[in-house]
Amino acid sequence: MDNYIPMFRERGFSVIVPDARFCGKSGGEYLGLSYLDAEDSSAIFKWINDCFGYGIPIGLFGESFGAAQAII
């Protein structure tokens, strides 16, 4: 996803690029579209809202597994 960060930043977006469980440097024992992955995403949204306030627009972008996770 590193290739996309400049594109979004140039357009004025803040960017968070988390690793899914068992991807990149995140750790974990297995890869799967599961409740725990959705829980991780919810925790990220909560953190964003706690830091910047509720009601701010949040967009999602992903490829492959990341796109599936964005849909979930």
N, C-alpha and C positions, 0 to 999 in steps of 0.2 A: 504494500500500500504506500510505501515511501514515495513512489513516483507520482502519486496523486496529491500529496500534501501541498506542494507548491501551487498547483492549479487552484485548490480551494483557498489557500491563504491569499493568493493574488486577487481573489474575488471578495476578500474581506471576511471569510469564515474562520472561526476558531476550529481547531481540529483535534480530536482525540482518536488515537489509533491503538485500541487494546488488542492483545493477543487472546484468541479464544483458548479454552482449556485444551491442553496437549498440543498447542500450536506455538511456534516461535519459542519464546523464553518463558512461557506462562506456567509450565509444569502441568501436572495432571496425569491420570492413568489411561485415559481413553478419549477418543474424539467421537462426538455424536451430537445430533440435534436433540437435546434433551431439556428437561425442566431446569437442570442446573445451569445450562448455558443461558436460558431465558432469564433465570434469576440473576446471573452476572450482569446481563444487559440492564435489568431493572435497577441493580445497585449503581451502575454508572449513571443512569438517568436521575436517580435520587441524589447522587453526589452533585451532578450539574445543577439540579434545582436548588439544593441546599446552598451551593456556592453563589449562584447567579440569579436566583429567584424563580418561582414557578411562573409558567405562562410564556417563557421565552421559546421561540421556535427551535426545534431540534430536527435536523435532517440526518438521514442514514444513507450510507453508501457501502457497498461491498461487492466482492466478486466471489463466485463459487460458494463456499461455505459461509462466507461473510454476507453474501446476498441473501442466502436462505435464512440466516440468523436475523437479518434486518427485517425480513418479511414476518418472521415469528414475533 
